[in-house]
Amino acid sequence: MTGTCRYAADQKREEVAVGLERGDGPLYAQIRDAIRQQIDSQSLPPGAPLPTEDELGATYGVSRSVVRQALGQLAEWGLIVRQRGRGSVVAPHREHRSHLATRAPPQRRRRTCRVHDHVDTR
């Protein structure tokens, strides 16, 4: 009986997942792009609240960690503002940040070893 319930739950999750394709890149990127498209088309105007992480997870059929990753990248790009306990909203004055939305996200620098980190100074 457990197998039947599990199959039904998996089938329901696939039906709930709105516009996500398992083979079209990372799920967080697909969610990020869907939200970005809503911001670009003004479906989500500046100052508009975004659904909660739980609501987005239920809408797309993914875990909160996947949603957090998508929202985190949108925040890095300046498209949304995240506030602890208050949720996320579309960033104001979006037109001033349009160049951020079209370029690739900045790459984090790797910490490089310095010679004096490994030299024994005894």
MOPAC internal coordinates of N, CA, C and O (Angstrom, degrees):
PM7 1SCF
backbone

  N    0.0000 0     0.00 0     0.00 0    0    0    0
  C    1.4483 1     0.00 0     0.00 0    1    0    0
  C    1.5237 1   110.74 1     0.00 0    2    1    0
  O    1.2310 1   120.61 1   144.51 1    3    2    1
  N    1.3292 1   116.44 1   -35.49 1    3    2    1
  C    1.4547 1   119.44 1  -179.26 1    5    3    2
  C    1.5232 1   111.06 1   -61.58 1    6    5    3
  O    1.2310 1   120.25 1   140.39 1    7    6    5
  N    1.3260 1   117.13 1   -39.61 1    7    6    5
  C    1.4603 1   120.65 1   179.24 1    9    7    6
  C    1.5160 1   112.29 1   -60.85 1   10    9    7
  O    1.2310 1   120.44 1   140.89 1   11   10    9
  N    1.3267 1   116.76 1   -39.11 1   11   10    9
  C    1.4568 1   120.85 1   178.79 1   13   11   10
  C    1.5180 1   110.86 1   -64.98 1   14   13   11
  O    1.2310 1   120.52 1   136.00 1   15   14   13
  N    1.3260 1   116.61 1   -44.00 1   15   14   13
  C    1.4630 1   120.14 1   179.65 1   17   15   14
  C    1.5241 1   110.55 1   -64.61 1   18   17   15
  O    1.2310 1   121.06 1   140.05 1   19   18   17
  N    1.3096 1   115.58 1   -39.95 1   19   18   17
  C    1.4606 1   118.81 1   179.88 1   21   19   18
  C    1.5182 1   110.35 1   -64.24 1   22   21   19
  O    1.2310 1   120.04 1   136.93 1   23   22   21
  N    1.3219 1   117.54 1   -43.07 1   23   22   21
  C    1.4535 1   121.01 1   179.18 1   25   23   22
  C    1.5207 1   110.45 1   -62.37 1   26   25   23
  O    1.2310 1   120.31 1   137.37 1   27   26   25
  N    1.3050 1   117.02 1   -42.63 1   27   26   25
  C    1.4640 1   120.87 1   179.32 1   29   27   26
  C    1.5225 1   110.72 1   -63.08 1   30   29   27
  O    1.2310 1   120.51 1   140.50 1   31   30   29
  N    1.3292 1   116.64 1   -39.50 1   31   30   29
  C    1.4663 1   120.45 1   179.25 1   33   31   30
  C    1.5266 1   110.25 1   -66.49 1   34   33   31
  O    1.2310 1   119.85 1   137.79 1   35   34   33
  N    1.3421 1   117.89 1   -42.21 1   35   34   33
  C    1.4605 1   121.16 1   178.41 1   37   35   34
  C    1.5235 1   111.08 1   -63.86 1   38   37   35
  O    1.2310 1   120.93 1   139.71 1   39   38   37
  N    1.3445 1   115.82 1   -40.29 1   39   38   37
  C    1.4525 1   120.04 1   180.00 1   41   39   38
  C    1.5295 1   109.77 1   -65.17 1   42   41   39
  O    1.2310 1   120.30 1   138.05 1   43   42   41
  N    1.3297 1   117.02 1   -41.95 1   43   42   41
  C    1.4552 1   120.93 1   178.97 1   45   43   42
  C    1.5256 1   110.45 1   -63.97 1   46   45   43
  O    1.2310 1   119.94 1   138.85 1   47   46   45
  N    1.3369 1   117.73 1   -41.15 1   47   46   45
  C    1.4683 1   121.46 1   178.67 1   49   47   46
  C    1.5295 1   110.07 1   -59.58 1   50   49   47
  O    1.2310 1   119.98 1   138.04 1   51   50   49
  N    1.3355 1   117.64 1   -41.96 1   51   50   49
  C    1.4666 1   120.69 1   179.51 1   53   51   50
  C    1.5223 1   111.06 1   -65.17 1   54   53   51
  O    1.2310 1   119.92 1   144.88 1   55   54   53
  N    1.3286 1   117.76 1   -35.12 1   55   54   53
  C    1.4571 1   120.86 1   178.77 1   57   55   54
  C    1.5241 1   111.43 1   -71.18 1   58   57   55
  O    1.2310 1   120.36 1   144.90 1   59   58   57
  N    1.3358 1   116.93 1   -35.10 1   59   58   57
  C    1.4511 1   121.75 1  -177.83 1   61   59   58
  C    1.5176 1   111.09 1   -73.84 1   62   61   59
  O    1.2310 1   119.90 1   146.71 1   63   62   61
  N    1.3184 1   117.80 1   -33.29 1   63   62   61
  C    1.4576 1   121.40 1  -176.07 1   65   63   62
  C    1.5257 1   109.77 1   -60.90 1   66   65   63
  O    1.2310 1   120.80 1   -72.19 1   67   66   65
  N    1.3122 1   116.08 1   107.81 1   67   66   65
  C    1.4524 1   122.63 1  -175.21 1   69   67   66
  C    1.5202 1   110.11 1   -83.82 1   70   69   67
  O    1.2310 1   120.24 1   -69.58 1   71   70   69
  N    1.3158 1   117.14 1   110.42 1   71   70   69
  C    1.4432 1   122.06 1   172.74 1   73   71   70
  C    1.5218 1   116.84 1    66.98 1   74   73   71
  O    1.2310 1   119.01 1  -165.72 1   75   74   73
  N    1.2961 1   119.50 1    14.28 1   75   74   73
  C    1.4597 1   121.17 1   178.85 1   77   75   74
  C    1.5134 1   109.19 1   -98.75 1   78   77   75
  O    1.2310 1   121.02 1   -43.67 1   79   78   77
  N    1.3192 1   115.66 1   136.33 1   79   78   77
  C    1.4482 1   121.86 1   176.78 1   81   79   78
  C    1.5190 1   107.88 1  -117.06 1   82   81   79
  O    1.2310 1   120.10 1   -52.92 1   83   82   81
  N    1.2872 1   117.42 1   127.08 1   83   82   81
  C    1.4663 1   121.65 1  -176.62 1   85   83   82
  C    1.5287 1   112.26 1   -60.82 1   86   85   83
  O    1.2310 1   119.10 1   154.89 1   87   86   85
  N    1.3106 1   119.32 1   -25.11 1   87   86   85
  C    1.4568 1   120.65 1  -177.81 1   89   87   86
  C    1.5154 1   114.74 1  -100.04 1   90   89   87
  O    1.2310 1   119.12 1  -178.00 1   91   90   89
  N    1.3263 1   119.28 1     2.00 1   91   90   89
  C    1.4700 1   122.40 1  -175.43 1   93   91   90
  C    1.5188 1   112.85 1   -98.61 1   94   93   91
  O    1.2310 1   120.07 1  -134.09 1   95   94   93
  N    1.3016 1   117.47 1    45.91 1   95   94   93
  C    1.4477 1   121.13 1   178.74 1   97   95   94
  C    1.5102 1   111.56 1    90.45 1   98   97   95
  O    1.2310 1   120.86 1    -1.44 1   99   98   97
  N    1.3391 1   115.97 1   178.56 1   99   98   97
  C    1.4603 1   120.26 1  -177.92 1  101   99   98
  C    1.5302 1   112.15 1   -59.79 1  102  101   99
  O    1.2310 1   120.68 1   -36.71 1  103  102  101
  N    1.3162 1   116.31 1   143.29 1  103  102  101
  C    1.4618 1   120.26 1  -178.88 1  105  103  102
  C    1.5258 1   111.60 1   -62.21 1  106  105  103
  O    1.2310 1   120.48 1   141.16 1  107  106  105
  N    1.3545 1   116.68 1   -38.84 1  107  106  105
  C    1.4639 1   118.41 1  -179.23 1  109  107  106
  C    1.5297 1   110.28 1   -61.76 1  110  109  107
  O    1.2310 1   119.88 1   143.64 1  111  110  109
  N    1.3279 1   117.83 1   -36.36 1  111  110  109
  C    1.4633 1   121.26 1  -179.56 1  113  111  110
  C    1.5225 1   110.66 1   -68.49 1  114  113  111
  O    1.2310 1   120.35 1   143.59 1  115  114  113
  N    1.3246 1   116.94 1   -36.41 1  115  114  113
  C    1.4628 1   120.41 1   178.05 1  117  115  114
  C    1.5260 1   110.78 1   -66.91 1  118  117  115
  O    1.2310 1   120.56 1   139.47 1  119  118  117
  N    1.3273 1   116.54 1   -40.53 1  119  118  117
  C    1.4692 1   120.44 1   177.99 1  121  119  118
  C    1.5237 1   109.80 1   -67.64 1  122  121  119
  O    1.2310 1   120.66 1   134.71 1  123  122  121
  N    1.3245 1   116.34 1   -45.29 1  123  122  121
  C    1.4684 1   121.74 1   178.00 1  125  123  122
  C    1.5274 1   110.18 1   -55.51 1  126  125  123
  O    1.2310 1   120.38 1   133.40 1  127  126  125
  N    1.3300 1   116.89 1   -46.60 1  127  126  125
  C    1.4578 1   121.09 1  -178.29 1  129  127  126
  C    1.5260 1   111.94 1   -67.15 1  130  129  127
  O    1.2310 1   120.37 1   144.15 1  131  130  129
  N    1.3374 1   116.90 1   -35.85 1  131  130  129
  C    1.4670 1   120.22 1   178.54 1  133  131  130
  C    1.5314 1   110.57 1   -65.65 1  134  133  131
  O    1.2310 1   120.48 1   136.98 1  135  134  133
  N    1.3293 1   116.69 1   -43.02 1  135  134  133
  C    1.4642 1   120.33 1   178.87 1  137  135  134
  C    1.5235 1   110.08 1   -68.39 1  138  137  135
  O    1.2310 1   120.61 1   138.88 1  139  138  137
  N    1.3235 1   116.44 1   -41.12 1  139  138  137
  C    1.4734 1   120.30 1   178.28 1  141  139  138
  C    1.5214 1   110.89 1   -60.51 1  142  141  139
  O    1.2310 1   120.21 1   140.29 1  143  142  141
  N    1.3287 1   117.20 1   -39.71 1  143  142  141
  C    1.4667 1   121.20 1   178.14 1  145  143  142
  C    1.5330 1   110.53 1   -62.99 1  146  145  143
  O    1.2310 1   120.32 1   140.87 1  147  146  145
  N    1.3311 1   117.00 1   -39.13 1  147  146  145
  C    1.4663 1   120.39 1   177.70 1  149  147  146
  C    1.5265 1   111.08 1   -65.83 1  150  149  147
  O    1.2310 1   120.42 1   143.61 1  151  150  149
  N    1.3293 1   116.80 1   -36.39 1  151  150  149
  C    1.4612 1   120.81 1   177.64 1  153  151  150
  C    1.5269 1   110.02 1   -68.85 1  154  153  151
  O    1.2310 1   120.31 1   134.85 1  155  154  153
  N    1.3278 1   117.01 1   -45.15 1  155  154  153
  C    1.4632 1   121.53 1  -179.49 1  157  155  154
  C    1.5266 1   112.20 1   -63.36 1  158  157  155
  O    1.2310 1   120.27 1   144.47 1  159  158  157
  N    1.3293 1   117.08 1   -35.53 1  159  158  157
  C    1.4681 1   120.68 1  -178.65 1  161  159  158
  C    1.5254 1   112.51 1   -86.40 1  162  161  159
  O    1.2310 1   120.40 1  -177.96 1  163  162  161
  N    1.3259 1   116.84 1     2.04 1  163  162  161
  C    1.4646 1   123.20 1  -179.39 1  165  163  162
  C    1.5319 1   113.20 1    68.44 1  166  165  163
  O    1.2310 1   120.00 1  -166.19 1  167  166  165
  N    1.3390 1   117.60 1    13.81 1  167  166  165
  C    1.4611 1   119.57 1   170.72 1  169  167  166
  C    1.5210 1   109.37 1   -63.62 1  170  169  167
  O    1.2310 1   121.49 1   148.37 1  171  170  169
  N    1.3319 1   114.76 1   -31.63 1  171  170  169
  C    1.4598 1   122.45 1   172.80 1  173  171  170
  C    1.5302 1   106.52 1  -117.16 1  174  173  171
  O    1.2310 1   119.85 1   -86.21 1  175  174  173
  N    1.3362 1   117.89 1    93.79 1  175  174  173
  C    1.4653 1   120.37 1  -177.85 1  177  175  174
  C    1.5264 1   111.68 1   -74.70 1  178  177  175
  O    1.2310 1   119.53 1   -14.87 1  179  178  177
  N    1.3363 1   118.50 1   165.13 1  179  178  177
  C    1.4635 1   121.25 1   177.73 1  181  179  178
  C    1.5276 1   111.23 1   -53.40 1  182  181  179
  O    1.2310 1   121.11 1   -46.18 1  183  182  181
  N    1.3269 1   115.47 1   133.82 1  183  182  181
  C    1.4524 1   121.51 1  -179.72 1  185  183  182
  C    1.5210 1   114.44 1    89.52 1  186  185  183
  O    1.2310 1   120.25 1   170.16 1  187  186  185
  N    1.3330 1   117.12 1    -9.84 1  187  186  185
  C    1.4661 1   120.59 1  -179.33 1  189  187  186
  C    1.5250 1   109.85 1   -72.33 1  190  189  187
  O    1.2310 1   120.21 1   -44.09 1  191  190  189
  N    1.3295 1   117.20 1   135.91 1  191  190  189
  C    1.4671 1   119.46 1   177.46 1  193  191  190
  C    1.5269 1   110.91 1   -74.39 1  194  193  191
  O    1.2310 1   121.04 1   -37.09 1  195  194  193
  N    1.3085 1   115.61 1   142.91 1  195  194  193
  C    1.4621 1   120.94 1   174.05 1  197  195  194
  C    1.5211 1   108.22 1   -88.81 1  198  197  195
  O    1.2310 1   119.99 1   -23.38 1  199  198  197
  N    1.3205 1   117.62 1   156.62 1  199  198  197
  C    1.4656 1   119.47 1   173.74 1  201  199  198
  C    1.5286 1   109.67 1   -59.54 1  202  201  199
  O    1.2310 1   120.68 1   -21.01 1  203  202  201
  N    1.3145 1   116.31 1   158.99 1  203  202  201
  C    1.4613 1   120.42 1   179.07 1  205  203  202
  C    1.5237 1   109.92 1   -66.88 1  206  205  203
  O    1.2310 1   120.90 1   -14.94 1  207  206  205
  N    1.3247 1   115.89 1   165.06 1  207  206  205
  C    1.4639 1   120.20 1   177.96 1  209  207  206
  C    1.5185 1   110.77 1   -59.06 1  210  209  207
  O    1.2310 1   120.40 1   139.43 1  211  210  209
  N    1.3287 1   116.84 1   -40.57 1  211  210  209
  C    1.4684 1   120.28 1   178.98 1  213  211  210
  C    1.5255 1   111.31 1   -64.25 1  214  213  211
  O    1.2310 1   120.48 1   138.03 1  215  214  213
  N    1.3381 1   116.70 1   -41.97 1  215  214  213
  C    1.4666 1   120.09 1   179.78 1  217  215  214
  C    1.5273 1   111.09 1   -65.46 1  218  217  215
  O    1.2310 1   120.43 1   137.79 1  219  218  217
  N    1.3273 1   116.78 1   -42.21 1  219  218  217
  C    1.4719 1   119.75 1   177.59 1  221  219  218
  C    1.5243 1   110.77 1   -64.39 1  222  221  219
  O    1.2310 1   120.49 1   139.23 1  223  222  221
  N    1.3288 1   116.67 1   -40.77 1  223  222  221
  C    1.4617 1   120.31 1   177.75 1  225  223  222
  C    1.5175 1   111.93 1   -60.64 1  226  225  223
  O    1.2310 1   120.67 1   138.01 1  227  226  225
  N    1.3363 1   116.32 1   -41.99 1  227  226  225
  C    1.4644 1   120.23 1   178.63 1  229  227  226
  C    1.5294 1   111.16 1   -68.76 1  230  229  227
  O    1.2310 1   120.26 1   141.20 1  231  230  229
  N    1.3234 1   117.11 1   -38.80 1  231  230  229
  C    1.4574 1   121.25 1  -179.95 1  233  231  230
  C    1.5180 1   111.62 1   -62.88 1  234  233  231
  O    1.2310 1   120.89 1   135.25 1  235  234  233
  N    1.3351 1   115.91 1   -44.75 1  235  234  233
  C    1.4577 1   120.65 1  -176.17 1  237  235  234
  C    1.5275 1   113.71 1   -94.88 1  238  237  235
  O    1.2310 1   120.25 1   173.97 1  239  238  237
  N    1.3229 1   117.12 1    -6.03 1  239  238  237
  C    1.4613 1   120.33 1   178.09 1  241  239  238
  C    1.5211 1   113.19 1    70.01 1  242  241  239
  O    1.2310 1   120.70 1  -141.91 1  243  242  241
  N    1.3451 1   116.26 1    38.09 1  243  242  241
  C    1.4635 1   121.10 1  -179.40 1  245  243  242
  C    1.5262 1   109.28 1  -130.54 1  246  245  243
  O    1.2310 1   120.79 1    -9.49 1  247  246  245
  N    1.3239 1   116.09 1   170.51 1  247  246  245
  C    1.4583 1   120.80 1   179.77 1  249  247  246
  C    1.5297 1   110.63 1   -78.80 1  250  249  247
  O    1.2310 1   121.26 1   -15.04 1  251  250  249
  N    1.3299 1   115.20 1   164.96 1  251  250  249
  C    1.4676 1   120.25 1   178.44 1  253  251  250
  C    1.5158 1   112.06 1   -62.77 1  254  253  251
  O    1.2310 1   119.93 1   147.33 1  255  254  253
  N    1.3260 1   117.73 1   -32.67 1  255  254  253
  C    1.4617 1   119.64 1  -179.20 1  257  255  254
  C    1.5352 1   111.24 1   -63.51 1  258  257  255
  O    1.2310 1   120.36 1   143.87 1  259  258  257
  N    1.3160 1   116.92 1   -36.13 1  259  258  257
  C    1.4662 1   120.92 1   177.24 1  261  259  258
  C    1.5265 1   109.52 1   -66.99 1  262  261  259
  O    1.2310 1   120.52 1   136.98 1  263  262  261
  N    1.3314 1   116.62 1   -43.02 1  263  262  261
  C    1.4648 1   121.30 1   178.56 1  265  263  262
  C    1.5256 1   109.95 1   -63.59 1  266  265  263
  O    1.2310 1   120.38 1   136.75 1  267  266  265
  N    1.3222 1   116.87 1   -43.25 1  267  266  265
  C    1.4768 1   120.50 1   179.64 1  269  267  266
  C    1.5206 1   111.14 1   -60.81 1  270  269  267
  O    1.2310 1   120.12 1   141.21 1  271  270  269
  N    1.3095 1   117.38 1   -38.79 1  271  270  269
  C    1.4527 1   120.98 1   179.50 1  273  271  270
  C    1.5355 1   109.99 1   -64.31 1  274  273  271
  O    1.2310 1   120.44 1   137.30 1  275  274  273
  N    1.3254 1   116.77 1   -42.70 1  275  274  273
  C    1.4736 1   120.67 1   178.56 1  277  275  274
  C    1.5246 1   111.09 1   -64.39 1  278  277  275
  O    1.2310 1   120.44 1   133.65 1  279  278  277
  N    1.3342 1   116.76 1   -46.35 1  279  278  277
  C    1.4674 1   120.44 1  -179.81 1  281  279  278
  C    1.5194 1   111.63 1   -66.33 1  282  281  279
  O    1.2310 1   120.49 1   144.34 1  283  282  281
  N    1.3158 1   116.67 1   -35.66 1  283  282  281
  C    1.4547 1   120.57 1   178.30 1  285  283  282
  C    1.5209 1   111.92 1   -61.61 1  286  285  283
  O    1.2310 1   120.58 1   138.93 1  287  286  285
  N    1.3124 1   116.50 1   -41.07 1  287  286  285
  C    1.4545 1   119.29 1   179.56 1  289  287  286
  C    1.5270 1   111.10 1   -70.00 1  290  289  287
  O    1.2310 1   120.01 1   141.61 1  291  290  289
  N    1.3234 1   117.58 1   -38.39 1  291  290  289
  C    1.4711 1   120.36 1   176.57 1  293  291  290
  C    1.5241 1   110.66 1   -62.76 1  294  293  291
  O    1.2310 1   120.51 1   143.07 1  295  294  293
  N    1.3264 1   116.62 1   -36.93 1  295  294  293
  C    1.4635 1   120.92 1   177.86 1  297  295  294
  C    1.5323 1   110.39 1   -68.06 1  298  297  295
  O    1.2310 1   120.04 1   139.14 1  299  298  297
  N    1.3367 1   117.53 1   -40.86 1  299  298  297
  C    1.4625 1   121.42 1   177.24 1  301  299  298
  C    1.5196 1   111.16 1   -59.93 1  302  301  299
  O    1.2310 1   120.48 1   143.74 1  303  302  301
  N    1.3250 1   116.69 1   -36.26 1  303  302  301
  C    1.4598 1   121.99 1  -179.28 1  305  303  302
  C    1.5276 1   112.11 1   -79.47 1  306  305  303
  O    1.2310 1   120.30 1   173.26 1  307  306  305
  N    1.3479 1   117.03 1    -6.74 1  307  306  305
  C    1.4569 1   120.27 1   179.29 1  309  307  306
  C    1.5157 1   114.52 1    82.15 1  310  309  307
  O    1.2310 1   120.04 1  -165.67 1  311  310  309
  N    1.3358 1   117.52 1    14.33 1  311  310  309
  C    1.4583 1   120.75 1  -178.52 1  313  311  310
  C    1.5203 1   112.80 1   -85.89 1  314  313  311
  O    1.2310 1   120.47 1   151.38 1  315  314  313
  N    1.3274 1   116.70 1   -28.62 1  315  314  313
  C    1.4588 1   120.49 1   177.64 1  317  315  314
  C    1.5246 1   109.32 1  -132.67 1  318  317  315
  O    1.2310 1   121.53 1   -18.41 1  319  318  317
  N    1.3165 1   114.68 1   161.59 1  319  318  317
  C    1.4623 1   121.76 1   175.43 1  321  319  318
  C    1.5185 1   106.74 1  -118.73 1  322  321  319
  O    1.2310 1   120.72 1   -53.06 1  323  322  321
  N    1.3308 1   116.23 1   126.94 1  323  322  321
  C    1.4632 1   120.88 1   179.59 1  325  323  322
  C    1.5116 1   108.64 1  -106.23 1  326  325  323
  O    1.2310 1   121.09 1   -46.14 1  327  326  325
  N    1.3271 1   115.52 1   133.86 1  327  326  325
  C    1.4523 1   120.78 1   178.99 1  329  327  326
  C    1.5188 1   108.82 1  -130.69 1  330  329  327
  O    1.2310 1   121.10 1   -53.66 1  331  330  329
  N    1.3132 1   115.50 1   126.34 1  331  330  329
  C    1.4594 1   120.30 1  -179.08 1  333  331  330
  C    1.5325 1   109.66 1   -59.74 1  334  333  331
  O    1.2310 1   121.17 1   -51.03 1  335  334  333
  N    1.3056 1   115.37 1   128.97 1  335  334  333
  C    1.4555 1   121.31 1   177.77 1  337  335  334
  C    1.5170 1   114.53 1    79.84 1  338  337  335
  O    1.2310 1   119.96 1   171.72 1  339  338  337
  N    1.3155 1   117.68 1    -8.28 1  339  338  337
  C    1.4647 1   120.63 1  -178.44 1  341  339  338
  C    1.5208 1   112.16 1  -118.57 1  342  341  339
  O    1.2310 1   120.10 1   166.84 1  343  342  341
  N    1.3022 1   117.42 1   -13.16 1  343  342  341
  C    1.4565 1   120.65 1   179.89 1  345  343  342
  C    1.5100 1   112.75 1    92.12 1  346  345  343
  O    1.2310 1   121.20 1    12.30 1  347  346  345
  N    1.3163 1   115.32 1  -167.70 1  347  346  345
  C    1.4575 1   122.37 1  -177.94 1  349  347  346
  C    1.5088 1   110.07 1  -113.48 1  350  349  347
  O    1.2310 1   121.05 1   -36.45 1  351  350  349
  N    1.3292 1   115.59 1   143.55 1  351  350  349
  C    1.4697 1   121.54 1   176.88 1  353  351  350
  C    1.5159 1   108.34 1  -132.00 1  354  353  351
  O    1.2310 1   120.94 1   -23.36 1  355  354  353
  N    1.3324 1   115.81 1   156.64 1  355  354  353
  C    1.4554 1   120.60 1   175.67 1  357  355  354
  C    1.5227 1   107.46 1   -67.90 1  358  357  355
  O    1.2310 1   120.78 1   -45.73 1  359  358  357
  N    1.3161 1   116.11 1   134.27 1  359  358  357
  C    1.4613 1   121.53 1  -177.25 1  361  359  358
  C    1.5277 1   110.79 1   -62.62 1  362  361  359
  O    1.2310 1   120.40 1   -38.96 1  363  362  361
  N    1.3334 1   116.85 1   141.04 1  363  362  361
  C    1.4680 1   119.68 1   176.19 1  365  363  362
  C    1.5235 1   110.30 1   -72.57 1  366  365  363
  O    1.2310 1   121.00 1   -20.20 1  367  366  365
  N    1.3092 1   115.69 1   159.80 1  367  366  365
  C    1.4640 1   122.33 1   177.56 1  369  367  366
  C    1.5214 1   111.72 1    54.99 1  370  369  367
  O    1.2310 1   121.13 1  -132.74 1  371  370  369
  N    1.2909 1   115.45 1    47.26 1  371  370  369
  C    1.4609 1   123.04 1  -178.58 1  373  371  370
  C    1.5224 1   111.78 1   -54.22 1  374  373  371
  O    1.2310 1   120.02 1   144.63 1  375  374  373
  N    1.3454 1   117.56 1   -35.37 1  375  374  373
  C    1.4557 1   120.34 1  -175.39 1  377  375  374
  C    1.5359 1   112.08 1   -62.98 1  378  377  375
  O    1.2310 1   119.59 1   155.03 1  379  378  377
  N    1.3221 1   118.39 1   -24.97 1  379  378  377
  C    1.4559 1   121.34 1   179.09 1  381  379  378
  C    1.5209 1   112.05 1   -76.73 1  382  381  379
  O    1.2310 1   120.39 1   165.78 1  383  382  381
  N    1.3029 1   116.86 1   -14.22 1  383  382  381
  C    1.4548 1   120.84 1  -176.66 1  385  383  382
  C    1.5161 1   112.58 1  -114.37 1  386  385  383
  O    1.2310 1   119.81 1  -164.99 1  387  386  385
  N    1.3088 1   117.98 1    15.01 1  387  386  385
  C    1.4611 1   120.63 1  -174.09 1  389  387  386
  C    1.5246 1   112.43 1   -61.14 1  390  389  387
  O    1.2310 1   120.17 1   149.70 1  391  390  389
  N    1.3409 1   117.28 1   -30.30 1  391  390  389
  C    1.4614 1   118.76 1  -179.92 1  393  391  390
  C    1.5251 1   111.93 1   -66.54 1  394  393  391
  O    1.2310 1   120.23 1   154.43 1  395  394  393
  N    1.3281 1   117.16 1   -25.57 1  395  394  393
  C    1.4628 1   119.86 1   178.79 1  397  395  394
  C    1.5134 1   111.74 1   -70.91 1  398  397  395
  O    1.2310 1   120.69 1   149.01 1  399  398  397
  N    1.3179 1   116.29 1   -30.99 1  399  398  397
  C    1.4581 1   119.98 1  -176.30 1  401  399  398
  C    1.5212 1   112.39 1   -75.09 1  402  401  399
  O    1.2310 1   120.11 1   157.51 1  403  402  401
  N    1.3279 1   117.39 1   -22.49 1  403  402  401
  C    1.4538 1   119.05 1  -175.95 1  405  403  402
  C    1.5170 1   113.52 1   -96.51 1  406  405  403
  O    1.2310 1   120.04 1   160.61 1  407  406  405
  N    1.3070 1   117.53 1   -19.39 1  407  406  405
  C    1.4589 1   118.13 1  -179.14 1  409  407  406
  C    1.5222 1   110.91 1   -93.74 1  410  409  407
  O    1.2310 1   121.64 1   -16.15 1  411  410  409
  N    1.2857 1   114.48 1   163.85 1  411  410  409
  C    1.4651 1   119.99 1   179.11 1  413  411  410
  C    1.5242 1   109.22 1   -69.56 1  414  413  411
  O    1.2310 1   120.09 1   -29.92 1  415  414  413
  N    1.3157 1   117.43 1   150.08 1  415  414  413
  C    1.4590 1   119.58 1   179.41 1  417  415  414
  C    1.5236 1   110.58 1   -64.35 1  418  417  415
  O    1.2310 1   120.10 1   -30.43 1  419  418  417
  N    1.3251 1   117.42 1   149.57 1  419  418  417
  C    1.4625 1   119.22 1  -179.73 1  421  419  418
  C    1.5216 1   110.47 1   -65.60 1  422  421  419
  O    1.2310 1   121.39 1   -38.10 1  423  422  421
  N    1.3092 1   114.94 1   141.90 1  423  422  421
  C    1.4528 1   119.90 1   178.82 1  425  423  422
  C    1.5210 1   108.76 1   -84.91 1  426  425  423
  O    1.2310 1   121.02 1   -42.93 1  427  426  425
  N    1.2908 1   115.66 1   137.07 1  427  426  425
  C    1.4576 1   119.74 1   177.86 1  429  427  426
  C    1.5182 1   108.66 1   -74.62 1  430  429  427
  O    1.2310 1   121.26 1   -41.15 1  431  430  429
  N    1.3049 1   115.20 1   138.85 1  431  430  429
  C    1.4562 1   119.53 1   179.34 1  433  431  430
  C    1.5164 1   109.85 1   -76.12 1  434  433  431
  O    1.2310 1   121.67 1   -41.98 1  435  434  433
  N    1.2892 1   114.40 1   138.02 1  435  434  433
  C    1.4556 1   119.06 1   174.74 1  437  435  434
  C    1.5142 1   108.20 1   -83.10 1  438  437  435
  O    1.2310 1   121.08 1   -37.50 1  439  438  437
  N    1.2858 1   115.55 1   142.50 1  439  438  437
  C    1.4587 1   119.27 1   177.15 1  441  439  438
  C    1.5104 1   108.27 1   -72.34 1  442  441  439
  O    1.2310 1   121.21 1   -56.23 1  443  442  441
  N    1.2916 1   115.28 1   123.77 1  443  442  441
  C    1.4570 1   119.26 1  -179.94 1  445  443  442
  C    1.5157 1   109.20 1   -97.59 1  446  445  443
  O    1.2310 1   121.46 1   -28.60 1  447  446  445
  N    1.2910 1   114.82 1   151.40 1  447  446  445
  C    1.4605 1   120.13 1   178.21 1  449  447  446
  C    1.5214 1   108.72 1   -78.06 1  450  449  447
  O    1.2310 1   121.50 1   -40.85 1  451  450  449
  N    1.2846 1   114.73 1   139.15 1  451  450  449
  C    1.4557 1   119.88 1   173.98 1  453  451  450
  C    1.5210 1   107.65 1  -103.62 1  454  453  451
  O    1.2310 1   120.99 1   -30.73 1  455  454  453
  N    1.2840 1   115.70 1   149.27 1  455  454  453
  C    1.4607 1   120.58 1  -175.52 1  457  455  454
  C    1.5185 1   110.57 1   -58.48 1  458  457  455
  O    1.2310 1   119.94 1   135.78 1  459  458  457
  N    1.3318 1   117.72 1   -44.22 1  459  458  457
  C    1.4566 1   119.22 1  -175.78 1  461  459  458
  C    1.5366 1   112.84 1   -70.76 1  462  461  459
  O    1.2310 1   119.53 1   169.71 1  463  462  461
  N    1.3482 1   118.50 1   -10.29 1  463  462  461
  C    1.4552 1   120.94 1   174.54 1  465  463  462
  C    1.5266 1   111.18 1   -69.85 1  466  465  463
  O    1.2310 1   120.65 1   153.28 1  467  466  465
  N    1.3301 1   116.37 1   -26.72 1  467  466  465
  C    1.4479 1   120.46 1  -174.11 1  469  467  466
  C    1.5294 1   114.08 1  -112.05 1  470  469  467
  O    1.2310 1   120.17 1  -178.15 1  471  470  469
  N    1.2927 1   117.29 1     1.85 1  471  470  469
  C    1.4652 1   120.50 1  -177.41 1  473  471  470
  C    1.5310 1   108.67 1   -89.30 1  474  473  471
  O    1.2310 1   121.29 1   -49.49 1  475  474  473
  N    1.2939 1   115.13 1   130.51 1  475  474  473
  C    1.4677 1   120.60 1   178.29 1  477  475  474
  C    1.5243 1   107.60 1   -79.49 1  478  477  475
  O    1.2310 1   120.21 1   -59.41 1  479  478  477
  N    1.3273 1   117.21 1   120.59 1  479  478  477
  C    1.4677 1   121.73 1  -175.44 1  481  479  478
  C    1.5233 1   112.01 1  -103.97 1  482  481  479
  O    1.2310 1   119.65 1  -156.83 1  483  482  481
  N    1.3044 1   118.28 1    23.17 1  483  482  481
  C    1.4676 1   120.32 1  -179.58 1  485  483  482
  C    1.4716 1   113.29 1   -70.23 1  486  485  483
  O    1.2310 1   120.10 1   180.00 1  487  486  485

